[in-house]
Amino acid sequence: MTRYLRLTGQFVVILLLFSAAAAFANWPIYRQIPEGHAVIVLTFVHGADRKAECRTRSPAEIAKLAPNMRRLLDCPRGRPAIYVELDLAGKSIYRATLPPSGIASDGNSRVYQRFVVPAGQYQVAVRMRDTPRTEGFDHQRNETVTLVGEQMFVVDFRSETGDFIFR
């Protein structure tokens, strides 16, 4: 009789533990973003043009170099920083100067920014300058988008075409 009582007690304890684990698996409800809100993500990896143009070395300069270093063109490695602006409904929500990566500052610039906004219709404008100039923009896109609750809206840049992609 005590054996059945012990087995029944063990079963009840195990049942209570599994019930507690199942309850905490679904409660409390966790949301990454509030209900009725959407996420705008600005993300891309882009390498700007070089800071200076390649130049042709003179025969005297080439002769001074070691044999394995004798190249006709001298191309500087550095790239300028990229300047990016993102406006939402006419208000600036992101402005940044993105430095190039790498030890020699010759790599791509990277951005990943996430913005949680209420669902609705917005005018989205994104602009980027990837040349050494200080005024104006080289790439831009302006569009009206409708965001629904729990939507993720991505603003990306395609270096191959030079266009911003909204999806």
C-alpha positions in Angstrom: 0.0 0.0 0.0 2.8 2.4 0.8 4.4 1.7 -2.5 1.2 2.8 -4.4 1.0 5.9 -2.2 4.6 6.8 -2.9 4.1 6.3 -6.7 0.9 8.4 -6.6 2.7 11.1 -4.7 5.6 11.1 -7.2 3.2 11.3 -10.1 1.4 14.3 -8.5 4.7 16.1 -7.9 5.9 15.5 -11.5 2.5 16.6 -12.8 2.7 19.9 -10.8 6.3 20.5 -12.1 5.2 20.0 -15.7 2.1 22.2 -15.2 4.3 25.0 -13.8 6.7 24.7 -16.7 3.9 24.7 -19.2 2.3 27.7 -17.6 5.5 29.8 -17.6 6.2 28.8 -21.2 3.1 30.8 -22.3 2.9 33.4 -19.5 3.7 36.2 -19.2 3.3 37.1 -22.8 6.5 38.8 -24.1 6.5 41.1 -27.1 9.6 42.5 -28.7 7.7 45.5 -29.9 4.5 47.0 -28.4 1.2 46.1 -30.0 0.2 48.4 -32.8 3.8 49.4 -33.5 6.1 48.7 -36.4 9.9 48.5 -36.8 11.9 50.5 -39.3 15.4 49.1 -39.9 18.1 51.1 -41.7 20.8 48.6 -42.6 23.5 48.4 -45.3 27.2 47.8 -46.0 28.7 50.1 -48.6 32.2 51.2 -49.6 32.6 54.8 -50.7 34.8 55.8 -53.6 38.5 56.3 -52.9 39.6 59.6 -51.4 41.9 60.3 -54.3 42.2 59.1 -57.9 44.9 56.7 -59.0 47.9 58.4 -60.6 50.5 57.0 -63.1 54.0 56.7 -61.7 56.9 58.1 -63.7 59.6 55.7 -64.9 62.0 57.2 -62.3 59.6 56.4 -59.5 59.1 52.9 -60.7 62.9 52.3 -60.9 63.3 53.3 -57.3 60.8 50.6 -56.1 61.7 47.1 -55.3 61.0 44.7 -58.3 58.0 43.1 -56.6 56.5 46.6 -55.9 56.8 48.0 -59.5 53.2 48.9 -60.5 52.4 51.5 -63.1 49.5 52.9 -61.0 49.7 54.3 -57.5 46.2 54.1 -55.9 45.6 55.4 -52.4 43.7 52.9 -50.2 41.7 55.2 -47.9 38.0 55.9 -48.4 36.0 58.8 -47.1 33.3 58.4 -44.5 29.7 58.0 -45.6 27.1 60.5 -44.4 23.5 59.2 -44.0 20.2 60.8 -43.1 16.9 59.2 -42.4 13.7 61.3 -42.1 10.3 60.0 -41.0 7.3 62.2 -41.5 9.5 65.2 -42.1 11.5 64.8 -38.9 15.1 63.6 -38.8 15.4 60.4 -36.8 18.9 59.4 -37.8 22.0 61.4 -39.0 25.4 59.8 -38.9 28.9 59.9 -40.4 30.0 56.3 -40.9 33.7 55.9 -41.0 35.2 53.2 -43.2 36.3 50.0 -41.6 39.8 48.4 -41.7 43.2 49.3 -40.4 43.9 51.4 -43.5 40.4 52.9 -43.5 39.8 51.2 -46.8 36.9 48.9 -46.0 33.1 49.2 -46.1 31.1 51.5 -43.9 28.3 49.7 -42.0 25.0 50.8 -40.4 22.3 48.9 -38.5 19.7 51.1 -36.7 16.3 50.0 -35.5 13.4 52.4 -34.8 10.1 51.4 -33.2 7.2 53.6 -34.4 3.4 53.5 -34.2 1.7 51.9 -37.1 0.4 54.3 -39.8 1.3 56.2 -42.9 4.6 57.9 -43.1 6.8 59.9 -45.5 10.2 58.1 -45.5 13.2 59.9 -46.9 16.7 58.5 -46.9 19.8 60.3 -48.2 23.5 59.3 -48.5 26.7 61.1 -49.5 29.5 58.7 -50.4 32.0 61.0 -52.1 34.4 63.5 -50.4 32.2 66.5 -51.1 30.6 68.3 -48.2 27.3 69.5 -49.6 24.4 67.6 -51.3 23.7 63.9 -51.6 24.8 61.2 -54.1 21.9 58.8 -53.5 18.4 59.5 -52.1 14.9 58.1 -52.0 11.6 59.6 -50.8 8.4 57.6 -50.6 5.1 57.4 -48.7 4.7 54.0 -46.9 2.0 52.5 -44.8 3.2 50.5 -41.8 0.9 48.0 -40.1 1.3 46.6 -36.6 4.2 44.2 -36.0 5.6 44.9 -39.5 9.4 45.2 -40.1 10.2 47.7 -42.8 13.8 47.6 -44.1 15.7 50.4 -45.7 18.6 48.9 -47.6 21.2 50.1 -50.2 22.4 48.3 -53.2 25.9 49.3 -54.2 25.6 47.6 -57.6 22.7 49.8 -58.7 23.2 52.8 -56.4 19.6 52.7 -55.2 17.9 52.5 -51.9 15.5 49.6 -51.5 12.4 49.8 -49.3 10.9 46.4 -48.4 
